[in-house]
């Protein structure tokens, strides 16, 4: 099968969905859970870099990277080679019960990358929600405390513990309450929601003070709080970048009360923001970091990394049959080589160019009211009127129109569009995407 790397995209040759795609979608609807959220009828067949081909031969420019997962681009040759080589030697021997080199080598690499002095330890799992579940258990075990603090707008996963911390959309919890007890939520300093007359930095300080004055002094004794769990940049909640002073002030509050700070870097880690971890932009050293998504560029892998003294639980306290699978670890090692050597820098450079181009759209179209992000974790906010439903409908129309023209995008937050392409994206590909978006916005205006 020929690769797609030299093929110009997008190129749409059938109605969407095409006949083969429509047939597969009908089969899918018969057998798969209706809980999956499918934004448009894309039936992927193969991909390379930022280019995707569906089962009918239509070619798309992908600015989703499988929701920020294929960090090196789809099917990067070095990642594919690592997967193939490892699969010929050892596919599985559970790291819960045995030892193998790829897991140990990856642990050494990631522990060195976690900010802060001293030794680190790591636990491997399969996904972001599993990583956050592990972090919850670890924090409770180490501190002997039970309560947790999360933030409004957060997304930490859909399994019961992480879902308790999630607070971005009520549909995610509908029918599943009650969840984990002892979880409290605080306001996240979204700069767009600053009170009138308040700077974003002042608002960030107020959000931290709110925890002290409204939770600790009225509701929740801080000596019962195991951890504060926060995304350095909110992902599904809207790609919200907090002011620079937020994480340092939150860390100081945690240290004052001997509370662990857990940073969910599932979407913002692995170089996506131009640094390996998003928290490095603010200089904050967390007690625990959770990772997944881009860490193995498409293979299922998650991780909980902590200061060594925190990961003190005994054998049997937590485990995963498949976590740190040899093939996933081999893919992750190849991914880290690429990210550290070149892709992290490319993410910073191309992310700045992407936001520069999106700001041009903001200047031209009144319904593009905000451009925000770091590196290749960037979003625009769409607001067409004072009514949320109309803004959401316009955002969704833009995404659907982009799909029809061969550009793959996803929403986030209430009415935002996220841009989370492979870290290997080229300037020319961003220019193609911006041309398509500009045409759509001009027609919708």
Secondary structure, DSSP 8 states (H G I E B T S, - for coil): ---STTS-S-B--S-SS-HHHHHHHHHHHHHS-TTS--SS---EEEEEBTEEEETTS-EEEESSHHHHT-TT-BT-HHHHHHHHHHHTT-S---TTTS--HHHHHHHHHHHHHSSSSS-EEEEEESSHHHHHHHHHHHHHHHH---EEEEETT----SSHHHHHH--S-GGGTTTT-S-SSSEEEE----GGG--TT--HHHHHHHHHHHIIIIIITTT--GGGEEEEEE-SEETTTT-EE--THHHHHHHHHHHHTT-EEEEE-TTTTTTTTSSSSGGGGTT---SEEEE-GGGGTTS--EEEEEETTT----TTSS--SSTT-HHHHHHHHHHHHHIIIIIHHHHHHHHHHHHHHHHHHHHH-TTEEEEEEETTEEEEEE--SS-HHHHHHHHHHHHHHHHHTTEE-EEETTTEEEE---TT--HHHHHHHHHHHHHHHHHH-
